[in-house]
Amino acid sequence: MVKKNVPKKLDLSYLESLMGYNARRAALSIIEDFNIRMVEIQLKPVEFSVLSLISRNPNISAKEICSALFILPPNIVSILKSLESRDLISRQVDEKDKRQIALSLTKNGKSLIKKAEKLAMQSDQLTTQHITPSEREQLIFLLKKIYQAAA
């Protein structure tokens, strides 16, 4: 008779008492579903964030994006190049400050972000379906309170 390899119950009590551990575990669950949905439209999470930010802030600069999303300046260059090569964003010299480049969504970018944001909302709703809308709102409030205090 062969015994089934049943994993033993591990004591996670200390880890589960830590905010970081719980936040990371929750984030992994949420991000996994998000990534699966974004494969369909070939969009990485950071690209989604950049497009969403540009969508709501036309003529935003790369520097402003870096600041808002905590992206290092060298990294934004490759992200913007990728989005531009896919005809999702356009760059124009800023009328007010000729040294700045203003970023906007192209027609393709507007169409893609609309679809991406719909997929993101579906993912959010699915991964938080076991908590009430009020709990979801409270969780977002508390998470923002933590990261905004650190900024």
GULUMDO-384565 format. One record per atom (N, C-alpha, C): x, y, z; chain; atom name; residue in one letter. Coordinates in steps of 0.001 Angstrom, whole numbers, plus 500000, padded with zeros to 6 digits. Each point is the difference from the previous one (the first is absolute). Layout:
((X, Y, Z), 'A', 'CA', 'a')
...
end
This chain:
((500838, 498822, 500000), 'A', 'N', 'm')
((499162, 501178, 500000), 'A', 'CA', 'm')
((500887, 501248, 500000), 'A', 'C', 'm')
((499747, 500896, 499052), 'A', 'N', 'v')
((500786, 501222, 499879), 'A', 'CA', 'v')
((499286, 501135, 500724), 'A', 'C', 'v')
((500774, 500692, 500853), 'A', 'N', 'k')
((499419, 501132, 500726), 'A', 'CA', 'k')
((499989, 501230, 499097), 'A', 'C', 'k')
((498906, 500728, 500050), 'A', 'N', 'k')
((499911, 501260, 499270), 'A', 'CA', 'k')
((500892, 501025, 500681), 'A', 'C', 'k')
((500648, 500803, 499215), 'A', 'N', 'n')
((500870, 501034, 500544), 'A', 'CA', 'n')
((499150, 501213, 500372), 'A', 'C', 'n')
((499533, 500040, 501222), 'A', 'N', 'v')
((499145, 501074, 500482), 'A', 'CA', 'v')
((500868, 501034, 500701), 'A', 'C', 'v')
((499943, 501267, 499538), 'A', 'N', 'p')
((500823, 501014, 500664), 'A', 'CA', 'p')
((499527, 500210, 501435), 'A', 'C', 'p')
((500969, 500119, 500887), 'A', 'N', 'k')
((499618, 500217, 501393), 'A', 'CA', 'k')
((499596, 501451, 500200), 'A', 'C', 'k')
((499168, 500227, 500962), 'A', 'N', 'k')
((499525, 501343, 500338), 'A', 'CA', 'k')
((501168, 500753, 500625), 'A', 'C', 'k')
((500371, 501102, 499398), 'A', 'N', 'l')
((501111, 500800, 500495), 'A', 'CA', 'l')
((499494, 501128, 500888), 'A', 'C', 'l')
((500792, 500365, 500954), 'A', 'N', 'd')
((499668, 501110, 500892), 'A', 'CA', 'd')
((500435, 501309, 499339), 'A', 'C', 'd')
((499046, 500732, 499494), 'A', 'N', 'l')
((500263, 501291, 499352), 'A', 'CA', 'l')
((499568, 501158, 500902), 'A', 'C', 'l')
((499702, 499724, 501226), 'A', 'N', 's')
((499400, 501005, 500881), 'A', 'CA', 's')
((500832, 501277, 500119), 'A', 'C', 's')
((501317, 499867, 500113), 'A', 'N', 'y')
((500812, 501218, 500110), 'A', 'CA', 'y')
((499955, 500792, 498695), 'A', 'C', 'y')
((500221, 499315, 498888), 'A', 'N', 'l')
((499970, 500687, 498701), 'A', 'CA', 'l')
((498649, 500663, 499769), 'A', 'C', 'l')
((498933, 499285, 500339), 'A', 'N', 'e')
((498659, 500529, 499778), 'A', 'CA', 'e')
((499642, 501145, 500943), 'A', 'C', 'e')
((500847, 500264, 500982), 'A', 'N', 's')
((499783, 501148, 500883), 'A', 'CA', 's')
((500676, 501260, 499457), 'A', 'C', 's')
((500754, 499855, 498904), 'A', 'N', 'l')
((500741, 501126, 499418), 'A', 'CA', 'l')
((499252, 500623, 498828), 'A', 'C', 'l')
((499932, 501307, 500006), 'A', 'N', 'm')
((499332, 500738, 498922), 'A', 'CA', 'm')
((500634, 499691, 498644), 'A', 'C', 'm')
((501312, 500049, 499938), 'A', 'N', 'g')
((500697, 499783, 498735), 'A', 'CA', 'g')
((499722, 498638, 499402), 'A', 'C', 'g')
((499999, 498968, 500828), 'A', 'N', 'y')
((499733, 498655, 499525), 'A', 'CA', 'y')
((498593, 499913, 499402), 'A', 'C', 'y')
((499028, 500519, 500728), 'A', 'N', 'n')
((498612, 499951, 499534), 'A', 'CA', 'n')
((499790, 500857, 498758), 'A', 'C', 'n')
((500615, 501171, 499969), 'A', 'N', 'a')
((499874, 500882, 498835), 'A', 'CA', 'a')
((500606, 499330, 498767), 'A', 'C', 'a')
((501151, 499365, 500197), 'A', 'N', 'r')
((500669, 499334, 498880), 'A', 'CA', 'r')
((499173, 498821, 499486), 'A', 'C', 'r')
((499470, 499195, 500909), 'A', 'N', 'r')
((499189, 498849, 499591), 'A', 'CA', 'r')
((498754, 500462, 499251), 'A', 'C', 'r')
((499349, 501042, 500504), 'A', 'N', 'a')
((498811, 500534, 499329), 'A', 'CA', 'a')
((500381, 500550, 498624), 'A', 'C', 'a')
((501107, 500739, 499954), 'A', 'N', 'a')
((500445, 500584, 498727), 'A', 'CA', 'a')
((500298, 498910, 498977), 'A', 'C', 'a')
((500641, 498930, 500422), 'A', 'N', 'l')
((500304, 498908, 499075), 'A', 'CA', 'l')
((498726, 499396, 499409), 'A', 'C', 'l')
((498980, 499836, 500818), 'A', 'N', 's')
((498731, 499460, 499510), 'A', 'CA', 's')
((499359, 500939, 498984), 'A', 'C', 's')
((500002, 501265, 500330), 'A', 'N', 'i')
((499381, 501001, 499128), 'A', 'CA', 'i')
((500781, 500147, 498702), 'A', 'C', 'i')
((501318, 500092, 500102), 'A', 'N', 'i')
((500854, 500211, 498828), 'A', 'CA', 'i')
((499963, 498793, 499062), 'A', 'C', 'i')
((499902, 498806, 500556), 'A', 'N', 'e')
((499945, 498797, 499161), 'A', 'CA', 'e')
((498803, 500055, 499050), 'A', 'C', 'e')
((498829, 500317, 500531), 'A', 'N', 'd')
((498813, 500081, 499154), 'A', 'CA', 'd')
((500123, 501166, 499011), 'A', 'C', 'd')
((500507, 501131, 500468), 'A', 'N', 'f')
((500201, 501174, 499146), 'A', 'CA', 'f')
((500904, 499645, 498814), 'A', 'C', 'f')
((501131, 499346, 500284), 'A', 'N', 'n')
((500955, 499643, 498944), 'A', 'CA', 'n')
((499387, 499059, 498971), 'A', 'C', 'n')
((499209, 499050, 500475), 'A', 'N', 'i')
((499345, 499057, 499081), 'A', 'CA', 'i')
((499091, 500757, 499032), 'A', 'C', 'i')
((499263, 500970, 500505), 'A', 'N', 'r')
((499101, 500784, 499144), 'A', 'CA', 'r')
((500770, 500898, 499030), 'A', 'C', 'r')
((501117, 500547, 500438), 'A', 'N', 'm')
((500758, 500929, 499161), 'A', 'CA', 'm')
((500783, 499298, 498884), 'A', 'C', 'm')
((500217, 498689, 500139), 'A', 'N', 'v')
((500673, 499239, 498947), 'A', 'CA', 'v')
((499225, 500140, 498696), 'A', 'C', 'v')
((498686, 499980, 500115), 'A', 'N', 'e')
((499102, 500107, 498844), 'A', 'CA', 'e')
((500300, 501246, 499162), 'A', 'C', 'e')
((500379, 501090, 500658), 'A', 'N', 'i')
((500259, 501252, 499273), 'A', 'CA', 'i')
((501479, 500389, 500052), 'A', 'C', 'i')
((500837, 499066, 500427), 'A', 'N', 'q')
((501457, 500172, 500019), 'A', 'CA', 'q')
((500425, 501266, 500733), 'A', 'C', 'q')
((499543, 500115, 501242), 'A', 'N', 'l')
((500317, 501173, 500804), 'A', 'CA', 'l')
((500552, 499560, 501344), 'A', 'C', 'l')
((501168, 500524, 500349), 'A', 'N', 'k')
((500608, 499730, 501298), 'A', 'CA', 'k')
((499377, 500950, 501028), 'A', 'C', 'k')
((500026, 499614, 501278), 'A', 'N', 'p')
((499407, 500876, 501026), 'A', 'CA', 'p')
((500545, 501425, 499983), 'A', 'C', 'p')
((501294, 500168, 499845), 'A', 'N', 'v')
((500564, 501352, 499997), 'A', 'CA', 'v')
((499539, 500775, 498762), 'A', 'C', 'v')
((499863, 499320, 498873), 'A', 'N', 'e')
((499508, 500664, 498789), 'A', 'CA', 'e')
((498543, 500422, 500195), 'A', 'C', 'e')
((499220, 499143, 500636), 'A', 'N', 'f')
((498612, 500341, 500311), 'A', 'CA', 'f')
((499953, 501265, 500848), 'A', 'C', 'f')
((500816, 500053, 501040), 'A', 'N', 's')
((500016, 501165, 500895), 'A', 'CA', 's')
((500387, 501266, 499250), 'A', 'C', 's')
((501009, 499904, 499154), 'A', 'N', 'v')
((500452, 501164, 499230), 'A', 'CA', 'v')
((498899, 500465, 499053), 'A', 'C', 'v')
((499388, 499074, 499279), 'A', 'N', 'l')
((498926, 500376, 499070), 'A', 'CA', 'l')
((498812, 500610, 500739), 'A', 'C', 'l')
((499640, 499425, 501130), 'A', 'N', 's')
((498884, 500524, 500777), 'A', 'CA', 's')
((500294, 501421, 500478), 'A', 'C', 's')
((501232, 500228, 500436), 'A', 'N', 'l')
((500390, 501324, 500466), 'A', 'CA', 'l')
((499982, 501013, 498849), 'A', 'C', 'l')
((500527, 499616, 498851), 'A', 'N', 'i')
((499996, 500889, 498832), 'A', 'CA', 'i')
((498565, 500274, 499559), 'A', 'C', 'i')
((499149, 498979, 500058), 'A', 'N', 's')
((498603, 500147, 499598), 'A', 'CA', 's')
((499298, 501103, 500789), 'A', 'C', 's')
((500268, 500068, 501283), 'A', 'N', 'r')
((499332, 500969, 500872), 'A', 'CA', 'r')
((500775, 501311, 500159), 'A', 'C', 'r')
((501199, 500038, 499442), 'A', 'N', 'n')
((500847, 501191, 500115), 'A', 'CA', 'n')
((500690, 500281, 498670), 'A', 'C', 'n')
((499222, 500357, 498977), 'A', 'N', 'p')
((500613, 500262, 498693), 'A', 'CA', 'p')
((501114, 501036, 500121), 'A', 'C', 'p')
((501035, 499802, 499234), 'A', 'N', 'n')
((501173, 500879, 499968), 'A', 'CA', 'n')
((500852, 499913, 501259), 'A', 'C', 'n')
((499876, 498900, 500718), 'A', 'N', 'i')
((500835, 499743, 501162), 'A', 'CA', 'i')
((501436, 499758, 499533), 'A', 'C', 'i')
((500957, 500304, 500853), 'A', 'N', 's')
((501411, 499770, 499651), 'A', 'CA', 's')
((500468, 498665, 500568), 'A', 'C', 's')
((501095, 499498, 499449), 'A', 'N', 'a')
((500593, 498765, 500511), 'A', 'CA', 'a')
((500426, 500177, 501455), 'A', 'C', 'a')
((500484, 501166, 500332), 'A', 'N', 'k')
((500429, 500283, 501377), 'A', 'CA', 'k')
((498809, 499893, 500964), 'A', 'C', 'k')
((498850, 500518, 499589), 'A', 'N', 'e')
((498797, 499917, 500839), 'A', 'CA', 'e')
((499546, 498550, 500170), 'A', 'C', 'e')
((500124, 499217, 498941), 'A', 'N', 'i')
((499633, 498581, 500077), 'A', 'CA', 'i')
((500921, 499285, 500985), 'A', 'C', 'i')
((501297, 500254, 499885), 'A', 'N', 'c')
((500971, 499385, 500913), 'A', 'CA', 'c')
((499655, 500319, 501449), 'A', 'C', 'c')
((499690, 501236, 500251), 'A', 'N', 's')
((499685, 500444, 501356), 'A', 'CA', 's')
((498718, 499343, 500519), 'A', 'C', 's')
((498974, 499956, 499176), 'A', 'N', 'a')
((498702, 499456, 500421), 'A', 'CA', 'a')
((500039, 498495, 500205), 'A', 'C', 'a')
((500755, 499293, 499166), 'A', 'N', 'l')
((499993, 498532, 500026), 'A', 'CA', 'l')
((501271, 499398, 500601), 'A', 'C', 'l')
((500889, 500838, 500504), 'A', 'N', 'f')
((501258, 499531, 500587), 'A', 'CA', 'f')
((500799, 499148, 499016), 'A', 'C', 'f')
((500122, 500515, 498780), 'A', 'N', 'i')
((500789, 499344, 498965), 'A', 'CA', 'i')
((501306, 500776, 499877), 'A', 'C', 'i')
((501106, 499291, 499910), 'A', 'N', 'l')
((501290, 500666, 499829), 'A', 'CA', 'l')
((500088, 500583, 498590), 'A', 'C', 'l')
((500568, 501205, 499869), 'A', 'N', 'p')
((500094, 500627, 498671), 'A', 'CA', 'p')
((500585, 499109, 498903), 'A', 'C', 'p')
((501077, 499237, 500261), 'A', 'N', 'p')
((500495, 499140, 498912), 'A', 'CA', 'p')
((498980, 498948, 499545), 'A', 'C', 'p')
((499145, 499562, 500919), 'A', 'N', 'n')
((499004, 498974, 499650), 'A', 'CA', 'n')
((498844, 500561, 499186), 'A', 'C', 'n')
((499660, 501253, 500219), 'A', 'N', 'i')
((498865, 500575, 499266), 'A', 'CA', 'i')
((500315, 500114, 498511), 'A', 'C', 'i')
((501270, 500181, 499684), 'A', 'N', 'v')
((500411, 500143, 498595), 'A', 'CA', 'v')
((499594, 498766, 499197), 'A', 'C', 'v')
((500328, 498813, 500485), 'A', 'N', 's')
((499666, 498778, 499251), 'A', 'CA', 's')
((498490, 499753, 499986), 'A', 'C', 's')
((499318, 500347, 501084), 'A', 'N', 'i')
((498547, 499829, 500047), 'A', 'CA', 'i')
((499341, 500885, 498945), 'A', 'C', 'i')
((500412, 501265, 499958), 'A', 'N', 'l')
((499415, 500927, 499027), 'A', 'CA', 'l')
((500349, 499611, 498566), 'A', 'C', 'l')
((501225, 499526, 499777), 'A', 'N', 'k')
((500390, 499543, 498658), 'A', 'CA', 'k')
((499111, 498844, 499550), 'A', 'C', 'k')
((499752, 499065, 500909), 'A', 'N', 's')
((499152, 498855, 499682), 'A', 'CA', 's')
((498577, 500441, 499662), 'A', 'C', 's')
((499449, 500892, 500815), 'A', 'N', 'l')
((498632, 500480, 499757), 'A', 'CA', 'l')
((499915, 500800, 498707), 'A', 'C', 'l')
((501025, 500773, 499728), 'A', 'N', 'e')
((500018, 500789, 498761), 'A', 'CA', 'e')
((500142, 499091, 498776), 'A', 'C', 'e')
((500836, 498974, 500095), 'A', 'N', 's')
((500189, 499091, 498862), 'A', 'CA', 's')
((498720, 499220, 499696), 'A', 'C', 's')
((499128, 499855, 500991), 'A', 'N', 'r')
((498720, 499318, 499796), 'A', 'CA', 'r')
((498894, 500989, 499615), 'A', 'C', 'r')
((500377, 501241, 499751), 'A', 'N', 'd')
((499067, 501059, 499619), 'A', 'CA', 'd')
((498910, 500202, 501060), 'A', 'C', 'd')
((500415, 499993, 501285), 'A', 'N', 'l')
((499060, 500216, 501096), 'A', 'CA', 'l')
((500135, 501397, 500595), 'A', 'C', 'l')
((501188, 500599, 499857), 'A', 'N', 'i')
((500220, 501362, 500495), 'A', 'CA', 'i')
((500712, 500818, 498939), 'A', 'C', 'i')
((499880, 501305, 500148), 'A', 'N', 's')
((500761, 500911, 499135), 'A', 'CA', 's')
((500711, 501010, 500892), 'A', 'C', 's')
((501081, 500517, 499496), 'A', 'N', 'r')
((500786, 500999, 500731), 'A', 'CA', 'r')
((500000, 501298, 499202), 'A', 'C', 'r')
((499789, 501103, 500727), 'A', 'N', 'q')
((500071, 501319, 499369), 'A', 'CA', 'q')
((500824, 500902, 500918), 'A', 'C', 'q')
((500682, 500954, 499386), 'A', 'N', 'v')
((500731, 500974, 500806), 'A', 'CA', 'v')
((498963, 500849, 500722), 'A', 'C', 'v')
((500199, 500159, 501309), 'A', 'N', 'd')
((499074, 500776, 500829), 'A', 'CA', 'd')
((500046, 501459, 499559), 'A', 'C', 'd')
((498829, 500574, 499752), 'A', 'N', 'e')
((499901, 501391, 499551), 'A', 'CA', 'e')
((500563, 500980, 501025), 'A', 'C', 'e')
((499781, 499731, 501289), 'A', 'N', 'k')
((500437, 500906, 501065), 'A', 'CA', 'k')
((501481, 499877, 500303), 'A', 'C', 'k')
((500508, 498761, 499984), 'A', 'N', 'd')
((501402, 499755, 500327), 'A', 'CA', 'd')
((500588, 499122, 498898), 'A', 'C', 'd')
((500700, 500601, 499083), 'A', 'N', 'k')
((500521, 499299, 498820), 'A', 'CA', 'k')
((500961, 498864, 500354), 'A', 'C', 'k')
((500485, 499972, 501248), 'A', 'N', 'r')
((500900, 498923, 500427), 'A', 'CA', 'r')
((499224, 498745, 500382), 'A', 'C', 'r')
((498703, 500151, 500247), 'A', 'N', 'q')
((499157, 498872, 500430), 'A', 'CA', 'q')
((499290, 499361, 498810), 'A', 'C', 'q')
((499789, 498702, 500135), 'A', 'N', 'i')
((499233, 499268, 499000), 'A', 'CA', 'i')
((498641, 499661, 500613), 'A', 'C', 'i')
((498940, 500386, 499318), 'A', 'N', 'a')
((498645, 499730, 500463), 'A', 'CA', 'a')
((499525, 498677, 499402), 'A', 'C', 'a')
((499421, 499157, 500835), 'A', 'N', 'l')
((499550, 498680, 499559), 'A', 'CA', 'l')
((498478, 499950, 499931), 'A', 'C', 'l')
((499506, 499400, 498938), 'A', 'N', 's')
((498558, 499831, 499803), 'A', 'CA', 's')
((499740, 498619, 499422), 'A', 'C', 's')
((498771, 499541, 500166), 'A', 'N', 'l')
((499612, 498730, 499392), 'A', 'CA', 'l')
((499630, 500223, 498538), 'A', 'C', 'l')
((500347, 499039, 499183), 'A', 'N', 't')
((499540, 499996, 498616), 'A', 'CA', 't')
((498588, 499413, 499980), 'A', 'C', 't')
((499416, 499957, 498834), 'A', 'N', 'k')
((498676, 499373, 499858), 'A', 'CA', 'k')
((500071, 498541, 500455), 'A', 'C', 'k')
((501067, 499301, 499599), 'A', 'N', 'n')
((500183, 498600, 500421), 'A', 'CA', 'n')
((500177, 499904, 501515), 'A', 'C', 'n')
((500733, 500953, 500570), 'A', 'N', 'g')
((500219, 500013, 501442), 'A', 'CA', 'g')
((498710, 500212, 500762), 'A', 'C', 'g')
((499170, 500904, 499515), 'A', 'N', 'k')
((498704, 500264, 500649), 'A', 'CA', 'k')
((499115, 498758, 499959), 'A', 'C', 'k')
((500006, 499327, 498880), 'A', 'N', 's')
((499201, 498784, 499852), 'A', 'CA', 's')
((500521, 498900, 500924), 'A', 'C', 's')
((501316, 499837, 500043), 'A', 'N', 'l')
((500586, 498942, 500818), 'A', 'CA', 'l')
((499798, 500255, 501492), 'A', 'C', 'l')
((500183, 501230, 500449), 'A', 'N', 'i')
((499864, 500264, 501441), 'A', 'CA', 'i')
((498546, 499826, 500437), 'A', 'C', 'i')
((499076, 500308, 499124), 'A', 'N', 'k')
((498582, 499788, 500330), 'A', 'CA', 'k')
((499750, 498511, 500251), 'A', 'C', 'k')
((500523, 499160, 499117), 'A', 'N', 'k')
((499849, 498555, 500153), 'A', 'CA', 'k')
((500771, 499505, 501229), 'A', 'C', 'k')
((501218, 500503, 500187), 'A', 'N', 'a')
((500849, 499578, 501121), 'A', 'CA', 'a')
((499357, 500356, 501340), 'A', 'C', 'a')
((499440, 501189, 500093), 'A', 'N', 'e')
((499383, 500417, 501259), 'A', 'CA', 'e')
((498746, 499173, 500300), 'A', 'C', 'e')
((499301, 499603, 498966), 'A', 'N', 'k')
((498838, 499119, 500193), 'A', 'CA', 'k')
((500476, 498648, 500534), 'A', 'C', 'k')
((501070, 499461, 499411), 'A', 'N', 'l')
((500562, 498728, 500470), 'A', 'CA', 'l')
((500530, 500129, 501429), 'A', 'C', 'l')
((500633, 501125, 500311), 'A', 'N', 'a')
((500534, 500228, 501348), 'A', 'CA', 'a')
((498866, 500035, 501016), 'A', 'C', 'a')
((498900, 500640, 499658), 'A', 'N', 'm')
((498867, 500067, 500918), 'A', 'CA', 'm')
((499386, 498618, 500196), 'A', 'C', 'm')
((499906, 499218, 498919), 'A', 'N', 'q')
((499491, 498633, 500123), 'A', 'CA', 'q')
((500898, 499188, 500930), 'A', 'C', 'q')
((501299, 500160, 499843), 'A', 'N', 's')
((500954, 499296, 500848), 'A', 'CA', 's')
((499838, 500418, 501451), 'A', 'C', 's')
((499911, 501294, 500230), 'A', 'N', 'd')
((499816, 500524, 501361), 'A', 'CA', 'd')
((498735, 499434, 500641), 'A', 'C', 'd')
((498927, 500000, 499229), 'A', 'N', 'q')
((498726, 499508, 500535), 'A', 'CA', 'q')
((500063, 498506, 500317), 'A', 'C', 'q')
((500647, 499240, 499121), 'A', 'N', 'l')
((500116, 498565, 500233), 'A', 'CA', 'l')
((500871, 499700, 501220), 'A', 'C', 'l')
((501139, 500656, 500096), 'A', 'N', 't')
((500926, 499683, 501090), 'A', 'CA', 't')
((499565, 500561, 501346), 'A', 'C', 't')
((499006, 500878, 500002), 'A', 'N', 't')
((499491, 500532, 501275), 'A', 'CA', 't')
((498531, 499640, 500216), 'A', 'C', 't')
((499516, 499020, 499265), 'A', 'N', 'q')
((498576, 499644, 500089), 'A', 'CA', 'q')
((499597, 499456, 501366), 'A', 'C', 'q')
((500941, 499527, 500772), 'A', 'N', 'h')
((499677, 499425, 501312), 'A', 'CA', 'h')
((499978, 501042, 501122), 'A', 'C', 'h')
((500234, 501269, 499657), 'A', 'N', 'i')
((499841, 501068, 500986), 'A', 'CA', 'i')
((498890, 500933, 499513), 'A', 'C', 'i')
((499382, 500699, 500924), 'A', 'N', 't')
((498880, 500875, 499641), 'A', 'CA', 't')
((500530, 501263, 499317), 'A', 'C', 't')
((499147, 500697, 499262), 'A', 'N', 'p')
((500425, 501270, 499396), 'A', 'CA', 'p')
((500524, 500981, 501058), 'A', 'C', 'p')
((499387, 500013, 501156), 'A', 'N', 's')
((500446, 500875, 501081), 'A', 'CA', 's')
((501389, 499598, 500504), 'A', 'C', 's')
((500229, 498692, 500138), 'A', 'N', 'e')
((501321, 499512, 500424), 'A', 'CA', 'e')
((501052, 500321, 498947), 'A', 'C', 'e')
((499626, 499872, 498730), 'A', 'N', 'r')
((500920, 500310, 498899), 'A', 'CA', 'r')
((500398, 501473, 500054), 'A', 'C', 'r')
((499012, 500857, 500174), 'A', 'N', 'e')
((500242, 501439, 500104), 'A', 'CA', 'e')
((500915, 500310, 501186), 'A', 'C', 'e')
((499730, 499366, 501131), 'A', 'N', 'q')
((500804, 500199, 501215), 'A', 'CA', 'q')
((501423, 499501, 499791), 'A', 'C', 'q')
((500159, 498860, 499346), 'A', 'N', 'l')
((501329, 499447, 499740), 'A', 'CA', 'l')
((500806, 500942, 499111), 'A', 'C', 'l')
((499380, 500509, 498948), 'A', 'N', 'i')
((500687, 500954, 499119), 'A', 'CA', 'i')
((500396, 501243, 500790), 'A', 'C', 'i')
((499100, 500501, 500827), 'A', 'N', 'f')
((500283, 501171, 500837), 'A', 'CA', 'f')
((501212, 499742, 500901), 'A', 'C', 'f')
((500024, 498857, 500654), 'A', 'N', 'l')
((501085, 499679, 500930), 'A', 'CA', 'l')
((501334, 499790, 499275), 'A', 'C', 'l')
((499961, 499306, 498870), 'A', 'N', 'l')
((501231, 499800, 499235), 'A', 'CA', 'l')
((500575, 501334, 499517), 'A', 'C', 'l')
((499119, 500870, 499495), 'A', 'N', 'k')
((500450, 501327, 499565), 'A', 'CA', 'k')
((500586, 500782, 501166), 'A', 'C', 'k')
((499390, 499874, 501158), 'A', 'N', 'k')
((500485, 500701, 501190), 'A', 'CA', 'k')
((501433, 499564, 500331), 'A', 'C', 'k')
((500275, 498711, 499845), 'A', 'N', 'i')
((501341, 499483, 500265), 'A', 'CA', 'i')
((501011, 500536, 498990), 'A', 'C', 'i')
((499696, 499855, 498700), 'A', 'N', 'y')
((501017, 500409, 499029), 'A', 'CA', 'y')
((500103, 501498, 499825), 'A', 'C', 'y')
((498936, 500737, 500256), 'A', 'N', 'q')
((500087, 501453, 499895), 'A', 'CA', 'q')
((500785, 500594, 501175), 'A', 'C', 'q')
((499945, 499352, 501147), 'A', 'N', 'a')
((500774, 500470, 501155), 'A', 'CA', 'a')
((501490, 499795, 499774), 'A', 'C', 'a')
((500326, 498981, 499211), 'A', 'N', 'a')
((501413, 499694, 499722), 'A', 'CA', 'a')
((500589, 500919, 498926), 'A', 'C', 'a')
((499140, 500671, 499264), 'A', 'N', 'a')
((500476, 500838, 498880), 'A', 'CA', 'a')
((500528, 501347, 500477), 'A', 'C', 'a')
end
